Amino acid sequence: MSPDSEINSNSTASSYTSAFISTYESLMKIVSHIELSSDVLRTARAVRLTNCLRKNLTEDTLIQYLLHFGLLKNSELNARLSSFLIIEEDEEADSAMSVCAIEFSLELEFYCYFLVLIFLIDQKRYNKAKVCSLDGITRVMSLNMAELDSVSVLAARLYFYYSYSYEVSGDLAEIRWNLLDWYSVAALNHDELGQETLLNLLLRNYLHYNLYDQAEKLRSKAPKFLSRSSQQTRRYLFYTGKIQTIRLAYTDAKESFLQAVWRGPVAARGFRIQCTKWTVLVRLLLGEIPERTVFMQSGMERTLRPYFELTNAVRIGDLELFGNVAEEFAGTFISDGTKNLIVRLQHSVIRTGLRSISISYSSISLAEVADKLKMHSRNLLADVENVVAKAIRDGAINAKIDHANGWLISKETRDIYATAEPQVAFSSRISFYLNLYNETVRALLLPSGNDMHGNRRSASQVLYGELLELLEEVRGKYLKK
């Protein structure tokens, strides 16, 4: 960052457009911001600012940045990173004149890796992105604990884009052992952000190939510590919810998905949509009917339409309509990975239909029950009798079967407000808010013992502080009445 490089950059900028000059100057400001100190907050802010510039990054911008400002022309790092870009002959001759090993700050070095990597990803040059990210991660593995602490944010981004480049190219299974090795190294170096990132990447890797048992074993044995990244926490909750759903732990899965949605920012629309889809299915499997407002959220109406139609079929208890919806949107459910859960929902549709019938009729023949449920099978009456008996045993309906005459006789409907169910539902809501509040306070007030800079607050703690103020308002408004 010498005066000569600035003069050189100013002299060459005149031949470029205003968009190029603006992007180039923004990169220079970001690097100056990083070099002021090795604080995690500054590095995280630099990453956010760079993400805002991704659409404006071009080959010329990166080449001019690497050759004239970020790195010296004859440095080994410059030559290595420039090899991933398409350089014109005259610039390539300048950059390859005399390559030598020059020391750079770790923050600047890994920021340059990050900058080139996101450009390769956006340009869909995934093969080069694989090599670039692996080169940067190899450099990360050579750092000691003190050095790694200052670049943990940038190292976590390298892990993520390494996995992403393989996932897009369909080779995700090839990197599983690498991720496991790096997770072990991160644990030995007490790199908590690296552990969080790599754990989520491993869970995503397992879930991509439907290896739910292996994912649960890894999740259950992974060490628990205070989160350093709210983004990684949201992903961990989402993956945990998916595992719990497949393992039939619907109540825990519902809580995981709801916490993931609550922690997610409004701008992360894709993540919120995925969480909402799984939350809707889990609530349906629990016998709950999601409110209509869930499907009317801004920007989500079209994407959530298949799940709205599915919820409507379950609410009515129409088995035929449910089958038509499942068939019409089969492609959507397969791409979302929820096809198996749709099959499970068939029992919920039958239970809902039986509940409606038992409320409407004091007594009804099993043949009419089969007709209203639109059930079709060879041994129709026997199948209907088995389904009704199971619903009675599970407590879905309050009735009895007259086996001799083939009738379903409903008992007197109880007043639900005379039971403890409303109190249990209200208590579950209160416990959800209190648990979220307690986790926020714990994360804000109790920094990790492995943090070498005890007085330094991470970016995630700042976000937790904002969330704490919001939760104080919610608690004061609803829980103190």
ABEGO torsion letter per residue (X at the ends): XBAAAAAAAAAAAAABBAAAAAAAAAAAAAAAAAAABABAAAAAAAAAAAAAAAAABBAAAAAAAAAAAABBAABAAAAAAAAABBBBAAAAAAAAABBBBBBBBAAAAAAAAAAAAAAAAAAGBAAAAAAAAAAAAAAAAABBAAAAAAAAAAAAAAAAAAAAAAAAAGAAAAAAAAAAAAAAAAAAAGBAAAAAAAAAAAAAAAAAAGBAAAAAAAAAABBBBBBABAAAAAAAAAAAAAAAAAAGBAAAAAAAAAAAAAABBAABAAAAAAAAAAAAAAAAAAGBBBBAAAAABBGAAAAAAAAAAAAAAAAAGBAAAAAAAAAAAAAAAAAAGAAAAAAAAAAAAAAAAAAAAAAABABBBAAAAAAAAGBBBABAAAAAAAAAAAAAAAGABBBBBBAAAGBBBBBBBBBAAABAAAAAAAAAAAAAAAAAAAAAAAAAABBBAABABAABBBAAAAAAAAAAAAAAAAAAAAAAX
